[in-house]
Amino acid sequence: MDSVFVAPPDFTTRPTLLGRFSGVSSTHWLATASAQAVLEGGGNAFDAAMAGAFVLHVVEPHLNGPGGDLVALVASAGRSPEILMGQGSAPAGASIEHFLAEELDRVPGAGGLAAAVPGAVPAWLELLAQRGTWELPAVLSYAIDFARHGHPLGARVSATLTAVQDLFTDHWPSSAAHWLPEGAVPTEGDTVRNEAYARTLERLIGAATGATREERVRAAAREWSHGFVANAATEFLQDSHRHSNGTSHRAVITPEDFAAFQSSFEPAVTLTFRGHKIHKSGPWGQGPVLLQTLAILDGFEDQYLDPSTELGAHTIVEALKLGMADRDAYYGDARSPSSSLLTTLLSPEYAATRRAQISDAASSQWRPGEISGHQPYRPPLLTATEFDAAHGQAGEGSVGEPTVSLAGETRGDTCHLAVADRWGNFVAATPSGGWLQSSPHIPELGFCLGTRLQMMWLDPQSPSALVPGARPRTTLTPTMVTRGSEVVAALGSPGGDQQDQWQLLYLLRTLVGGYTPQQAIDAPALHTTALVGSFWPRTWEPAGMVVEGRFPADVVAGLRARGHIVTTAGDWALGRLCVVGRDGEYLYAAANPRGAQGYAASR
C-alpha cells in the first residue's frame, strides 16, 4: 500500500512467521515453546495459553506470578472478542480509614498491605473450564517440570534480585531463603528451581475431581479460592513486615477475600479506526486510553501519524497526554464511569474538541477534558524530585512494583503471550503482579502476593479510590483487532503506563503505514512520561518523553525545540510487543527482539 510514512528498513531482526497451523508469541521462549507443544498435541489456543502462562510464572518471576492478576482478550472461532477479567479486588479490610490509621498517604508499592485478591489463576481456570479441551494435569505439566527440574535464570531476574538483595536479607527472610541460596544472588544461566510451587500445582491437580472435565477444573479452582492456597497465603502475611515506604505493616487480606472473588467474561469496549475494530477492556483498566487516542488521531492526515518523524512523534505524544489525563480524571472501579460518560469519551465530537487542543508546541499541563455533568478528579501532581523532598527516600531497592532501581534507572515490566490456533481461536493475555519483589515469599506455596492496590488512591473523591471490593485501575491492557467478523491481530506488551502507548505505535505503523508485524515491532519506539504514574510513588513528569536511541538526531532536536523534555534510552530499550493474527490464508506471529528473550513460533 502507498504510505507517507518513513519506509521501514529493509532489514528486520527476524521474519514475521507465517503458517496455517498456529501462531504463538510470548515474552519468554520457554512459554512460547510450551504453548506451541500444546497445540502440536491437539490442544486449542485456550489450553496452550494457560500452559504458557503458568510457565511464565516460573521463568519470569520478577514480572509475574500466581499471586498476581490477569487481563486477556479471548475470541472463540466465529465469536466476537471478549474480556477475560482476572483483576482481583481490594480485600474487605483494605479501607482508606485503615491505611490512614497506619500513617500512610499512599498505598505502598511493596508489601502485603498492598495485596489485591490474586485473580490470575482463577481466571485461567475459568477459561480452561469453559473453552479448553485438555485436562488440568496435562496443561500444568510444563510449569511443574520447569519448577521442579529447573530452568536457566535470565539476566534481568538476576539484576532484579541484586537490586532487592538488602531488602530480602534485612527484612524478608523467607524471600532471602528462596532467592538467595547461601546468601548469594544467582547469576545469569544458573539453574533455579521452585519445588514448593511444583507441589502447589500438584495439590491443585489432586483436588481436581469430578465426573466431567469442567467439574474437575472447577474443583481445582475451589481449592485455590477456598482451600490451602487462600489459607496459607493469608496466614503467612499476618506478621508485620517492611513495605516500600520504609515502615512495617500487616496485611489485611483474608481467606474470605479469596473466596469472594469471581473472574468473569465481559464485553469488550470497541472503536472503529481505518476500517478495523479495536477491542479493549473497560475503564476499570486503562484500555479505553488507546481508543480515545486513536479517535483523536483519526482526524489528522496520515503524515501526522508516523511515529518515526518529528511531526508524527509530537502529535502522537500530545494525543496520548490528553487520553492519559482523562484516564486519571475519570477511569476507575470505585466510581465507575457511566455508560454515557464512556460514550462521550469515545465520541467523534469529544475527540474533535480534544484534537483542537493539540498545538505545534509540547504541553506541560495536565489537561483532562471538560464533560458536562461530570467533575474530573485531580490527582496529586508531584514530580519525583518533589516527592522525595516531601517523603524522603524509602525502601531498599524496591521503588514500587514492578519497577526496581537498576543501575540508577527505574525499570519494570510484566509479561504477555498471544496464541492463535487452526480453528480460529485467539488469545491475547497480559498476566502480571505477584512479582518476586512484591511481598514476602510464602514458603508453603512457592510464590508471593501482588501489590496492585498501589494503583488506588487514599482519596474518596477519586474514581480509583481504595474501596473494599473495588478493582484497582490496572494497567494491563491487551488488544484485539477485527476486520469484519475476523480477528486479524491479537497483541499486547508489558510496560505499565507504556503498554497502550507502544501498542498504539504498532497499530499506526501496521494499519496506516503498511509495515509488516515484525517491522512494526522492530521500529524505534517512544512514549510520554507526562502522566500520573500508576505505580508507587505515583509521580509525573511534565512534558516528559522517552525515545529509543535509534531516532535520528534531527528528530530528537526538533522535539526538544517544540518543548518536549526528551530522554534518550538505549537503541533497543522500549517495548516488548507480542502479536499473532491472521493475514488471508495464513496465521502469523511476531515477537520483540529487545532483551533477547521474547520469541514467536508458527507452522
C-alpha positions as CSV (number, residue, x, y, z in Angstrom):
1,M,0.0,0.0,0.0
2,D,1.1,3.6,-0.6
3,S,2.1,5.4,2.5
4,V,3.6,8.8,3.6
5,F,5.3,7.0,6.5
6,V,9.0,6.7,6.7
7,A,9.8,3.5,4.9
8,P,10.7,0.6,7.3
9,P,14.3,-0.6,7.0
10,D,14.9,-3.5,4.6
11,F,16.5,-5.4,7.5
12,T,14.4,-6.8,10.3
13,T,15.7,-8.7,13.4
14,R,13.7,-11.7,12.4
15,P,10.9,-12.5,9.9
16,T,7.2,-12.4,10.5
17,L,6.4,-16.1,10.9
18,L,3.7,-17.5,8.7
19,G,1.8,-20.8,8.9
20,R,-1.6,-22.4,8.6
21,F,-1.5,-24.4,11.8
22,S,-0.6,-22.0,14.6
23,G,0.8,-18.7,15.8
24,V,2.4,-18.2,19.3
25,S,4.3,-15.2,20.7
26,S,5.4,-14.6,24.3
27,T,7.9,-12.7,26.3
28,H,9.9,-15.9,27.1
29,W,11.0,-18.6,24.7
30,L,10.1,-21.4,27.1
31,A,6.5,-20.2,27.4
32,T,6.3,-19.9,23.6
33,A,7.7,-23.5,23.2
34,S,5.3,-24.9,25.8
35,A,2.2,-23.3,24.2
36,Q,3.3,-24.5,20.8
37,A,3.8,-28.0,22.2
38,V,0.2,-28.0,23.5
39,L,-1.1,-27.0,20.0
40,E,1.0,-29.7,18.4
41,G,-0.5,-32.2,20.9
42,G,-4.1,-31.3,19.8
43,G,-4.9,-28.7,22.3
44,N,-6.6,-25.4,21.3
45,A,-5.5,-21.8,21.8
46,F,-7.0,-21.7,25.3
47,D,-5.3,-24.8,26.5
48,A,-2.0,-23.5,25.0
49,A,-2.3,-20.0,26.5
50,M,-2.9,-21.4,30.0
51,A,0.1,-23.8,29.7
52,G,2.4,-20.9,28.6
53,A,1.1,-18.6,31.3
54,F,2.0,-21.0,34.1
55,V,5.4,-21.4,32.6
56,L,5.8,-17.6,32.7
57,H,5.1,-17.8,36.5
58,V,8.3,-19.9,36.7
59,V,10.6,-18.3,34.2
60,E,9.7,-14.6,34.6
61,P,9.1,-14.5,38.3
62,H,10.2,-10.9,38.6
63,L,7.5,-9.9,36.1
64,N,4.5,-12.0,37.1
65,G,3.4,-14.8,39.4
66,P,0.4,-16.9,40.5
67,G,-0.2,-14.3,43.3
68,G,-0.9,-11.7,40.6
69,D,-3.6,-10.7,38.1
70,L,-4.6,-11.1,34.5
71,V,-6.5,-9.2,31.8
72,A,-7.0,-11.1,28.5
73,L,-8.9,-10.8,25.3
74,V,-10.2,-14.1,24.0
75,A,-12.1,-14.9,20.8
76,S,-13.6,-18.3,20.1
77,A,-14.0,-19.1,16.4
78,G,-16.9,-17.2,15.0
79,R,-17.5,-15.1,18.1
80,S,-16.6,-11.5,18.9
81,P,-13.6,-10.9,21.3
82,E,-14.4,-10.8,25.0
83,I,-12.5,-9.7,28.1
84,L,-11.4,-12.4,30.5
85,M,-11.2,-10.4,33.7
86,G,-8.8,-11.7,36.3
87,Q,-8.1,-8.4,38.1
88,G,-8.6,-9.2,41.8
89,S,-10.4,-6.7,44.0
90,A,-9.4,-4.9,47.2
91,P,-9.9,-7.0,50.4
92,A,-12.7,-6.2,52.8
93,G,-10.2,-4.8,55.3
94,A,-8.5,-2.5,52.7
95,S,-10.2,0.7,53.5
96,I,-8.9,4.3,53.3
97,E,-9.5,4.6,57.0
98,H,-7.3,1.7,57.8
99,F,-4.4,3.0,55.6
100,L,-4.6,6.5,57.1
101,A,-4.6,4.9,60.5
102,E,-1.3,3.2,59.5
103,E,0.0,6.8,58.8
104,L,0.2,6.2,55.1
105,D,-0.7,8.9,52.5
106,R,-0.4,6.5,49.5
107,V,-0.7,2.7,49.1
108,P,2.8,1.3,49.3
109,G,4.3,-0.3,46.2
110,A,5.7,-3.4,48.0
111,G,4.4,-5.3,51.0
112,G,1.4,-7.4,51.8
113,L,-0.8,-4.5,52.9
114,A,-1.0,-3.6,49.2
115,A,-2.2,-7.0,48.1
116,A,-5.3,-7.3,46.0
117,V,-7.0,-10.7,45.8
118,P,-5.0,-12.8,43.3
119,G,-7.1,-13.1,40.2
120,A,-4.9,-14.6,37.5
121,V,-5.2,-18.3,38.5
122,P,-9.0,-18.3,39.0
123,A,-9.3,-16.6,35.6
124,W,-7.1,-19.1,33.8
125,L,-9.0,-22.0,35.4
126,E,-12.3,-20.4,34.3
127,L,-11.0,-20.2,30.7
128,L,-9.9,-23.8,30.8
129,A,-13.2,-24.9,32.2
130,Q,-15.3,-23.1,29.7
131,R,-13.3,-23.1,26.5
132,G,-10.4,-25.5,26.9
133,T,-10.2,-29.2,25.9
134,W,-7.3,-30.6,27.9
135,E,-7.3,-31.9,31.4
136,L,-5.6,-29.9,34.1
137,P,-2.6,-32.3,34.7
138,A,-1.6,-32.0,31.1
139,V,-1.9,-28.2,30.9
140,L,0.2,-27.7,34.1
141,S,2.8,-30.4,33.3
142,Y,5.1,-27.9,31.6
143,A,5.2,-25.4,34.5
144,I,5.7,-28.3,37.0
145,D,8.6,-29.6,35.0
146,F,10.4,-26.3,34.9
147,A,9.7,-25.6,38.6
148,R,10.9,-29.0,39.8
149,H,13.8,-29.7,37.5
150,G,14.9,-26.1,36.8
151,H,15.5,-23.6,34.1
152,P,18.3,-21.2,33.2
153,L,17.9,-17.9,35.1
154,G,17.6,-14.8,32.9
155,A,19.9,-11.8,33.3
156,R,17.1,-9.5,34.3
157,V,15.9,-11.8,37.0
158,S,19.4,-11.8,38.5
159,A,19.6,-8.0,38.2
160,T,16.3,-7.6,40.0
161,L,17.5,-9.9,42.8
162,T,20.6,-7.8,43.1
163,A,18.5,-4.6,43.4
164,V,16.4,-6.1,46.3
165,Q,19.1,-8.2,47.9
166,D,19.3,-5.9,51.0
167,L,15.5,-5.8,51.4
168,F,15.4,-9.6,51.4
169,T,18.3,-10.1,53.7
170,D,17.4,-7.4,56.2
171,H,13.6,-7.6,56.2
172,W,12.1,-10.5,54.2
173,P,13.9,-13.7,55.4
174,S,11.6,-16.1,53.5
175,S,12.4,-14.3,50.2
176,A,16.1,-14.4,51.0
177,A,16.0,-18.1,51.8
178,H,14.4,-18.9,48.5
179,W,16.0,-16.5,46.1
180,L,19.5,-16.0,47.6
181,P,20.8,-19.5,48.2
182,E,23.8,-19.5,50.5
183,G,23.3,-15.7,50.7
184,A,24.4,-15.0,47.1
185,V,22.4,-13.8,44.1
186,P,22.2,-16.4,41.4
187,T,23.7,-15.3,38.1
188,E,22.5,-15.5,34.5
189,G,22.4,-19.1,33.3
190,D,22.3,-20.6,36.8
191,T,19.7,-23.4,37.1
192,V,17.0,-22.3,39.5
193,R,14.1,-24.4,40.9
194,N,10.9,-23.8,42.8
195,E,9.9,-27.2,44.3
196,A,7.3,-25.5,46.5
197,Y,5.4,-24.2,43.5
198,A,5.6,-27.5,41.8
199,R,4.0,-29.1,44.9
200,T,1.3,-26.3,44.9
201,L,0.3,-27.1,41.3
202,E,0.3,-30.8,42.1
203,R,-2.0,-30.2,45.1
204,L,-4.4,-28.3,42.8
205,I,-4.3,-31.3,40.4
206,G,-5.0,-33.6,43.3
207,A,-8.1,-31.6,44.1
208,A,-9.4,-31.8,40.5
209,T,-12.0,-34.4,40.9
210,G,-15.5,-34.8,39.3
211,A,-17.4,-36.6,36.7
212,T,-16.6,-34.2,33.8
213,R,-13.5,-32.3,32.7
214,E,-15.3,-29.0,33.6
215,E,-16.2,-30.2,37.1
216,R,-12.6,-31.3,37.7
217,V,-11.2,-27.9,36.7
218,R,-13.7,-26.1,38.8
219,A,-12.8,-28.3,41.8
220,A,-9.2,-27.2,41.5
221,A,-10.4,-23.6,41.3
222,R,-12.3,-24.1,44.6
223,E,-9.2,-25.5,46.2
224,W,-7.4,-22.3,45.2
225,S,-10.0,-19.9,46.5
226,H,-11.4,-21.8,49.5
227,G,-8.6,-24.2,50.4
228,F,-4.9,-24.4,51.2
229,V,-3.8,-21.6,48.9
230,A,-6.1,-19.0,50.5
231,N,-5.3,-20.2,54.0
232,A,-1.6,-20.4,53.6
233,A,-1.2,-17.0,51.9
234,T,-3.3,-15.0,54.3
235,E,-1.9,-16.6,57.4
236,F,1.7,-16.0,56.4
237,L,1.1,-12.3,55.7
238,Q,-0.4,-11.5,59.1
239,D,3.1,-10.9,60.5
240,S,4.2,-7.2,60.3
241,H,6.9,-6.7,57.6
242,R,8.7,-3.9,55.7
243,H,6.9,-2.1,52.9
244,S,8.3,0.2,50.2
245,N,7.6,3.3,52.1
246,G,10.1,2.2,54.7
247,T,7.7,1.2,57.5
248,S,6.3,-2.1,58.6
249,H,2.6,-3.3,58.4
250,R,0.5,-6.4,58.5
251,A,-1.6,-7.5,55.5
252,V,-5.4,-7.3,55.8
253,I,-6.3,-10.0,53.2
254,T,-8.3,-13.0,54.5
255,P,-9.5,-16.4,53.2
256,E,-12.9,-14.8,52.8
257,D,-11.5,-12.3,50.4
258,F,-10.1,-15.2,48.3
259,A,-13.5,-16.9,48.4
260,A,-15.4,-13.8,47.4
261,F,-13.5,-13.1,44.1
262,Q,-15.0,-14.2,40.8
263,S,-13.3,-14.0,37.5
264,S,-15.6,-13.2,34.6
265,F,-16.1,-12.7,30.9
266,E,-17.1,-9.2,29.9
267,P,-18.0,-7.4,26.6
268,A,-15.1,-5.5,25.2
269,V,-15.1,-1.8,24.5
270,T,-14.6,-1.0,20.9
271,L,-13.7,1.7,18.4
272,T,-13.5,1.6,14.6
273,F,-10.3,3.0,13.2
274,R,-9.4,2.9,9.5
275,G,-11.8,0.1,8.7
276,H,-10.7,-2.0,11.7
277,K,-12.5,-2.5,15.0
278,I,-10.2,-2.2,18.1
279,H,-11.2,-4.2,21.2
280,K,-10.1,-3.2,24.7
281,S,-11.0,-3.6,28.4
282,G,-13.5,-1.3,30.1
283,P,-12.5,1.8,32.1
284,W,-11.8,-0.3,35.2
285,G,-8.5,-0.6,33.4
286,Q,-6.6,1.8,31.1
287,G,-7.8,0.1,27.8
288,P,-10.0,2.9,26.6
289,V,-7.0,5.2,26.6
290,L,-5.9,3.6,23.3
291,L,-9.3,4.0,21.8
292,Q,-9.5,7.7,22.9
293,T,-6.1,8.4,21.4
294,L,-7.0,6.7,18.1
295,A,-10.2,8.7,17.9
296,I,-8.2,11.9,18.4
297,L,-5.6,10.9,15.8
298,D,-8.1,9.7,13.3
299,G,-8.9,13.3,12.4
300,F,-5.3,14.0,11.3
301,E,-3.8,13.4,7.9
302,D,-1.5,10.4,7.7
303,Q,1.7,12.4,7.9
304,Y,0.8,13.4,11.4
305,L,0.6,9.7,12.5
306,D,4.1,8.5,11.7
307,P,6.0,7.8,15.0
308,S,9.3,8.0,13.2
309,T,9.1,11.7,12.3
310,E,9.2,14.8,14.4
311,L,5.7,15.8,13.4
312,G,4.2,12.4,14.0
313,A,6.0,11.8,17.3
314,H,4.9,15.2,18.6
315,T,1.3,14.7,17.5
316,I,1.1,11.2,18.9
317,V,2.6,12.1,22.3
318,E,0.3,15.1,22.6
319,A,-2.8,13.0,21.9
320,L,-1.6,10.4,24.4
321,K,-1.2,13.1,27.1
322,L,-4.9,14.0,26.6
323,G,-6.1,10.4,26.8
324,M,-4.0,9.7,29.9
325,A,-5.3,12.8,31.6
326,D,-8.8,11.5,31.0
327,R,-7.8,8.2,32.4
328,D,-6.7,9.7,35.7
329,A,-9.7,12.0,35.9
330,Y,-12.5,9.6,35.0
331,Y,-11.4,5.9,35.0
332,G,-11.8,3.5,37.9
333,D,-13.9,0.9,39.6
334,A,-14.7,2.8,42.8
335,R,-16.7,5.4,40.9
336,S,-17.2,3.6,37.6
337,P,-17.8,5.8,34.6
338,S,-21.4,5.7,33.5
339,S,-22.1,4.3,30.1
340,S,-23.0,7.8,28.9
341,L,-19.6,9.1,30.1
342,L,-17.7,6.4,28.3
343,T,-19.8,7.0,25.2
344,T,-18.8,10.7,25.4
345,L,-15.1,10.0,25.9
346,L,-15.1,7.8,22.7
347,S,-17.4,10.0,20.6
348,P,-16.2,11.8,17.4
349,E,-17.4,15.1,18.8
350,Y,-15.4,14.8,22.0
351,A,-12.4,13.6,20.0
352,A,-12.6,16.7,17.9
353,T,-12.6,19.0,20.9
354,R,-9.5,17.3,22.2
355,R,-7.8,17.3,18.8
356,A,-8.2,21.1,18.8
357,Q,-6.1,21.3,21.9
358,I,-3.0,20.0,20.2
359,S,-0.7,22.8,19.0
360,D,2.7,22.9,17.5
361,A,4.3,23.1,21.0
362,A,4.5,20.5,23.7
363,S,2.1,21.0,26.5
364,S,3.4,20.9,30.1
365,Q,-0.1,20.9,31.6
366,W,-2.3,18.1,32.9
367,R,-5.4,18.6,30.8
368,P,-8.4,16.3,31.4
369,G,-11.5,17.1,29.2
370,E,-14.4,19.0,30.5
371,I,-17.6,16.9,30.3
372,S,-21.0,18.3,31.2
373,G,-22.3,16.8,34.4
374,H,-19.1,15.2,35.4
375,Q,-16.4,16.6,37.7
376,P,-12.9,15.5,36.7
377,Y,-10.8,14.2,39.6
378,R,-7.4,15.9,40.0
379,P,-4.8,13.5,41.5
380,P,-1.8,14.9,43.3
381,L,0.7,16.2,40.7
382,L,4.2,15.7,42.2
383,T,7.4,15.2,40.3
384,A,9.9,12.6,41.6
385,T,12.0,15.4,43.0
386,E,9.1,17.0,44.8
387,F,8.0,13.6,46.2
388,D,11.5,12.8,47.5
389,A,11.6,16.3,49.1
390,A,8.3,15.6,50.9
391,H,8.8,12.0,51.8
392,G,12.5,11.2,51.7
393,Q,14.0,8.1,50.2
394,A,12.2,5.0,51.4
395,G,12.6,1.3,50.8
396,E,15.7,-0.7,50.0
397,G,15.8,-1.3,46.2
398,S,12.0,-1.7,45.8
399,V,10.8,1.5,44.3
400,G,7.2,0.4,43.6
401,E,6.3,-2.6,41.7
402,P,7.0,-4.0,39.2
403,T,9.8,-1.4,39.0
404,V,13.0,-1.7,40.8
405,S,16.1,0.6,40.8
406,L,18.6,-0.9,38.4
407,A,21.9,0.9,37.8
408,G,20.3,4.2,38.9
409,E,17.4,3.8,36.4
410,T,13.9,2.8,37.4
411,R,12.8,0.0,35.2
412,G,10.0,-2.5,35.3
413,D,7.8,-4.7,33.1
414,T,5.4,-7.6,33.1
415,C,4.6,-10.4,30.6
416,H,2.5,-11.1,27.6
417,L,1.5,-14.0,25.4
418,A,-0.6,-14.4,22.4
419,V,-1.9,-17.6,20.7
420,A,-3.8,-18.4,17.6
421,D,-4.9,-21.9,16.5
422,R,-6.0,-23.5,13.3
423,W,-9.7,-23.5,14.4
424,G,-9.9,-19.7,14.6
425,N,-9.5,-19.2,18.4
426,F,-7.3,-16.3,19.6
427,V,-5.9,-15.2,23.0
428,A,-4.1,-12.0,23.9
429,A,-3.2,-12.1,27.6
430,T,-1.2,-9.9,29.9
431,P,-0.5,-11.6,33.2
432,S,1.2,-9.6,35.8
433,G,1.5,-9.0,39.6
434,G,2.9,-11.3,42.2
435,W,6.5,-10.2,41.2
436,L,9.1,-11.8,43.4
437,Q,9.9,-8.4,44.8
438,S,6.2,-7.6,45.6
439,S,5.8,-9.0,49.1
440,P,7.5,-11.7,51.2
441,H,7.8,-15.2,49.6
442,I,5.3,-17.7,51.0
443,P,7.4,-20.9,51.6
444,E,4.4,-23.3,51.6
445,L,3.2,-22.0,48.2
446,G,6.4,-21.0,46.4
447,F,5.2,-17.6,45.5
448,C,4.2,-14.2,46.9
449,L,1.1,-12.0,46.6
450,G,1.0,-9.0,44.3
451,T,0.6,-5.3,45.2
452,R,-1.9,-4.0,42.7
453,L,-3.7,-1.9,45.3
454,Q,-0.9,0.7,44.9
455,M,-2.9,1.9,41.8
456,M,-5.7,3.1,44.1
457,W,-5.9,6.5,45.8
458,L,-6.5,7.2,49.5
459,D,-8.9,9.9,48.5
460,P,-12.7,9.0,48.4
461,Q,-13.2,11.5,45.5
462,S,-11.0,9.5,43.1
463,P,-12.7,7.2,40.6
464,S,-10.0,4.8,41.6
465,A,-10.3,5.3,45.3
466,L,-9.3,2.4,47.7
467,V,-12.7,0.8,48.3
468,P,-13.2,-2.7,49.6
469,G,-14.4,-5.0,46.8
470,A,-13.4,-2.5,44.0
471,R,-10.8,-3.4,41.4
472,P,-7.6,-1.3,41.1
473,R,-7.5,0.6,37.8
474,T,-5.0,-1.8,36.3
475,T,-2.5,-1.0,33.5
476,L,-2.9,-4.5,32.0
477,T,-4.3,-3.8,28.5
478,P,-4.1,-6.4,25.7
479,T,-5.7,-5.6,22.3
480,M,-7.5,-7.4,19.6
481,V,-8.2,-6.1,16.1
482,T,-11.0,-7.4,13.9
483,R,-11.9,-6.7,10.3
484,G,-15.5,-7.7,9.6
485,S,-16.0,-10.8,11.7
486,E,-12.4,-12.0,11.5
487,V,-9.7,-11.5,14.1
488,V,-6.7,-10.1,12.3
489,A,-4.4,-9.2,15.2
490,A,-4.1,-10.2,18.9
491,L,-1.3,-8.3,20.7
492,G,0.0,-6.7,23.8
493,S,3.1,-5.5,25.6
494,P,4.4,-5.3,29.1
495,G,5.3,-1.9,30.3
496,G,2.8,-0.4,32.9
497,D,1.7,3.0,31.7
498,Q,3.5,2.4,28.4
499,Q,1.6,-0.6,27.4
500,D,-1.1,1.2,25.3
501,Q,1.5,3.7,24.1
502,W,3.7,1.1,22.5
503,Q,0.7,-0.8,21.1
504,L,-0.5,2.5,19.6
505,L,2.8,2.8,17.6
506,Y,2.3,-0.8,16.3
507,L,-1.3,-0.1,15.2
508,L,-0.4,3.1,13.4
509,R,2.5,1.5,11.6
510,T,0.6,-1.5,10.5
511,L,-2.9,-0.1,9.9
512,V,-1.8,3.2,8.4
513,G,1.9,2.9,7.5
514,G,1.8,-0.5,5.9
515,Y,4.5,-2.1,8.0
516,T,4.6,-5.8,8.5
517,P,4.1,-7.0,12.0
518,Q,7.8,-7.6,12.6
519,Q,8.8,-4.3,11.0
520,A,6.4,-2.5,13.3
521,I,7.8,-4.3,16.4
522,D,11.4,-3.6,15.4
523,A,10.8,0.1,14.6
524,P,12.1,2.7,17.1
525,A,9.7,3.2,20.0
526,L,8.8,6.2,22.2
527,H,6.4,7.1,25.0
528,T,5.4,10.0,27.1
529,T,6.0,10.2,30.8
530,A,3.8,13.3,31.1
531,L,1.2,11.4,33.0
532,V,0.4,10.5,36.6
533,G,2.3,7.2,37.3
534,S,0.1,4.2,38.1
535,F,2.7,2.7,40.4
536,W,4.0,3.9,43.7
537,P,5.1,6.7,44.3
538,R,2.6,8.0,41.7
539,T,4.7,10.9,40.3
540,W,4.5,12.6,37.0
541,E,7.0,14.4,34.6
542,P,5.5,17.4,32.8
543,A,6.4,17.4,29.1
544,G,8.5,14.2,29.6
545,M,9.2,12.0,26.7
546,V,11.4,9.0,26.1
547,V,12.7,7.8,22.7
548,E,15.0,5.0,21.7
549,G,18.5,6.0,20.6
550,R,17.8,4.9,17.0
551,F,15.7,8.0,16.4
552,P,17.6,10.4,14.1
553,A,19.3,13.3,15.9
554,D,17.3,15.9,13.9
555,V,14.0,14.3,15.0
556,V,15.1,14.5,18.7
557,A,16.4,18.1,18.3
558,G,13.1,19.1,16.7
559,L,11.1,17.6,19.5
560,R,13.2,19.4,22.1
561,A,12.7,22.6,20.2
562,R,8.9,22.1,20.5
563,G,9.3,21.9,24.3
564,H,9.4,18.2,24.9
565,I,11.8,17.1,27.6
566,V,13.3,14.2,25.8
567,T,15.3,11.4,27.4
568,T,17.1,9.1,25.0
569,A,17.1,5.5,26.1
570,G,19.1,2.6,24.7
571,D,18.8,1.8,21.0
572,W,16.6,-1.3,21.8
573,A,15.1,-0.4,25.2
574,L,11.4,0.3,24.9
575,G,8.6,-2.2,24.4
576,R,8.2,-6.0,24.5
577,L,5.4,-6.4,21.9
578,C,4.0,-9.9,21.1
579,V,1.5,-10.4,18.3
580,V,-0.3,-13.1,16.4
581,G,-3.0,-12.8,13.8
582,R,-4.4,-13.8,10.5
583,D,-3.5,-12.5,7.1
584,G,-5.5,-14.1,4.4
585,E,-4.9,-17.9,4.4
586,Y,-2.1,-17.7,6.9
587,L,-1.7,-17.3,10.6
588,Y,1.2,-15.1,11.6
589,A,3.3,-14.5,14.7
590,A,6.0,-11.9,15.6
591,A,7.9,-11.1,18.8
592,N,10.0,-8.4,20.3
593,P,13.8,-8.8,20.0
594,R,14.6,-6.3,22.8
595,G,16.1,-8.2,25.8
596,A,16.8,-11.3,23.6
597,Q,14.1,-13.2,25.4
598,G,10.7,-13.0,23.5
599,Y,10.1,-15.5,20.8
600,A,7.4,-16.4,18.3
601,A,6.5,-19.8,16.8
602,S,4.3,-20.7,13.8
603,R,3.9,-23.5,11.4
